[in-house]
Amino acid sequence: MDHSLARRSVRHVWHPCTQMKRHEAALPIAIDHASGPWLVDTEGRRYLDGISSWWVNLFGHSHPHIRAALTEQLQKLDHVMLAGFTHAPVVELSERLAGLTGLGHAFYGSDGASATEIALKMSAHYWRNRGQPAKHRFVGLAGGYHGETVGALSVTDIALFRDAYGPLVRLSATVPSPDARQARPGETAADVARRAAEGLEAWLKAHHQETAALILEPLVQCAAGMAMHDAEYLRLARALCDRYSVHLVVDEIAVGFGRTGSLFAHQQAGIRPDFICLSKGLTGGTLPLSAVLTTDEIYAAFYDDDAARGFLHSHSYTGNPLACRAAVATLELFEQLDPLAANRQLAEKISAAFAGLNAHPRVSNARQQGMIWAWDIDTALPDFGQRYHQAALDLGLLLRPIGRTLYCMPPYVLDDADIAHLGQATLAALNTTLQQEAELAAKKGKA
């Protein structure tokens, strides 16, 4: 490990979602390069990227097709503002996304949180332009996560963030999550979905006149511990939003682009949302970019001579040509490789490699949705996630549990040797972490 580089990082870089004091004992890993599903540090040690570098990488690091597209684009146009100008990559990307989603008029941001901000602002502004300014509140699911900027935090229901920043935001209401782990005896995942939809219906019946939109993560609430739900909830939510004149915003930032088994998760319910938020895998994990797509009706409500009725949102790098070209190249790979079909076979192999983990006596709620796997771990360790993360790194595997939930969301390019390593190291890291728990308990008993 290049401790010099790591120490310089700790001295000058404020790392995200990190208590920096911990880096005094455990320095960040200095990555030198990456290829396929593997990260390589400055000492040559390799780590299988089991979480796609925070859910962004689809086709492996440094993919030659995306790399070539970026190199070509950099020789032509690096950036131009999108106010009053346009360029080929943003036009082609917008056309492709419209064809894939059934929604058009793509508006671009830089990351997932900014996509959430854009969708929420568009929804509330739409209702104001339609003469219904009272419809400016939002509702989300319990345990929902939509980003960490102020507007996105208002619809994020993660206690850590709400406790820290609640006074700064206008917190939105939450309705019950359709998390299938909440099933009562004899209930199916679809039953849980219908029961949760009853809670949504009751809330909308009482508050629809002030509600602009419902925002949700379709099929998998990732930050809630990979909480998975039946597609029936999406169908019922769509019907309720129609009945009560409330927009449906689907946050596909983490679950889009094949993660759940379909190109977009909401497609498994056969519905069309009013807004779709995209990011992360949009550029194959190469450059920051997000997009929000919406309906012709919503777009038309802003189409006017009055500037105040236009959508008032911008940033300097909106629709950056390099990021858009990377996204086009990523979508080209979907056409060339047909990863949705390939992933069905890949997922079967990965699931087989996890058989030992699924049968572990300290594991419950083993679950899978497409290329996402998750397990709840029976442990009393308050720092289970941190300990497991380090144990996995020691075995050459990057995994970051969410609380006591262990999950895996790898790139779509694992070969048989990668899969064997993933299955073996995931289980071995768990046994190592639980052994640490037993040793701490023994020491406490002796004391």
Secondary structure, DSSP 8 states (H G I E B T S, - for coil): --HHHHHHHHHH---TT--GGGGGTS----EEEEEBTEEEETTS-EEEETTHHHHT-SS-BT-HHHHHHHHHHHTT-S---SSS---HHHHHHHHHHHHHHS-EEEEEESSHHHHHHHHHHHHHHHHHHTT-TT--EEEEETT----SSHHHHTT---HHHHHHHGGGS---EEE----GGG--TT--HHHHHHHHHHHHHHHHHHHGGGEEEEEE-SSEESTTTSEE--THHHHHHHHHHHHTT-EEEEE-TTTTTTTTSSSSGGGGGT---SEEEE-GGGGTTSS--EEEEE-HHHHHTT-SS-GGGS-----TTTT-HHHHHHHHHHHHHHHHH-HHHHHHHHHHHHHHHTHHHHT-TTEEEEEEETTEEEEEE----TTHHHHHHHHHHHTTEE---BTTEEEE---TT--HHHHHHHHHHHHHHHHHHHHHHHHHHHHHHH-
